[in-house]
Amino acid sequence: MTHASSPAIACHGLAKSYGAFRALDGLDLEVARGEVFGFLGPNGAGKTTTIRLLMGMLVPSAGAARLLGVDCHRERVAAKHVVGYLPDDPVFPEHLRGRELLEFAAAMHGLPRPEARRRAEELLLELGLDDAAHDFANTYSMGMRRKLALACARVHEPPLFILDEPTNGLDPHAQREVVSWIAAASAAGRTVFLSTHLLDLAERICTRVGIISQGRLLAVGTTGELKDRLCPGGSLEEVFFAVARADD
């Protein structure tokens, strides 16, 4: 059960180690409900490790995290019902067609069959996948796989979305549609946690951003706050590189 007064995401001392390697080093972070939070960092910074911990796919070495008050590890099944997750590299079963996969995802989240079919049809049309609905999902192009994975994340209309590089592999038109959807989701009170390499995208749509490097969260704030504090008169890109250089 979610808790109405809890942040959308709360991490306290969250850490993940692989032997002597510290992939995530004591992450303390809260994301308020209704935010579009940008999670920024170079490759290997700890972004995907954080997301996999939030999704209960990894066991933390220390600390804890909650989604809407639900413990990501101890209550990982319940946590997955309140979140729509888009992985960085979606992989689909070989035996399911696009529509079947989407209806299956809806059923796994408890939607009755008629509602699952309705939501699947609605999203296939919205995302331009209706002509490929009867094709096997694993034969889709990269952009189509990304769209189908986003549809699976949205099918149960959760209050929280965790998106790992949601515009990767999409053409400019599809990217714009994803950005518009994120803005609409936030306007409707949903929370979006967004990992991206696109600093201009983060600057346009995120209410706050966090910059992570070598497993440590180095800066958090609105883009305006970070620019004023770390790079007056500069861009978010300049802030990002100033923070990353300071951590080298």
Phi, psi and omega in degrees: 000132178282161182245123189299331184268357184280150171298161176297317178225133176223118177244131181229109180061028186291127184217151175217124180239148172237095187064234180277350183275126181260097182287328176219130193239084173065056182287123172244117185201137171234137176241123183284156177296139179087356179281153160252105186256123179266128181250108191244145177174159178290170175303136179081009183285336183119007182296307183291326174301315178301313182297319180291330173292317179297327181273004179074014180277338175238150176266126181294145173282335177199161176078189183206162177217148179228144172248114182053037178087357182261127182294125185294334182259307183290333181234045190295330178293313178296322181297322183293338179284340182261003185230146169253120189248127172247110180286165181290333182220083184299136176234131185245152175298147183291334191263005182249136174276167185306309181295319180299318181296318181292319177294323177297316179299319179296317179296323179296335177266010172090009178286134174299155187305314179299321179291322177298317179295318180298313181294321179299313181297318180300313183286323177300319178292313183300321185266006177071029181253005187295326179290338180255012186299332182262003175275154177293134187298328183285355176263357181294153172292169180302314180296320179292321177298319179297318179296317181294320177296323177293321176299318178298324178292330185267345196300327182263009176050059183284164178280349185222136176238136173240113189239121180258105180052062188291341181261000178302133175080003181261146175286166185304322179295314180294323176300316180297322179295321178295317179298318178296319178295318179300316179298318180293321179298317178295318179298332179275004177094004178277157181255139178234120174256116194237115173266126182208153171267351186272096185292327178293324176297313179300319182294327182284319194244348186271137175285325174215161175225156171234138179249123183242143177210137179050040175080003183238135177281118189258334183203141178219139175162180171291160179298323178297316179298316182293321178294317180297321185279323191249336184205069184306129180081358183264184179260171175297326177300317179294321176299314182302311182289329176295318179292316182296320179295321181295337182268352181289000000 
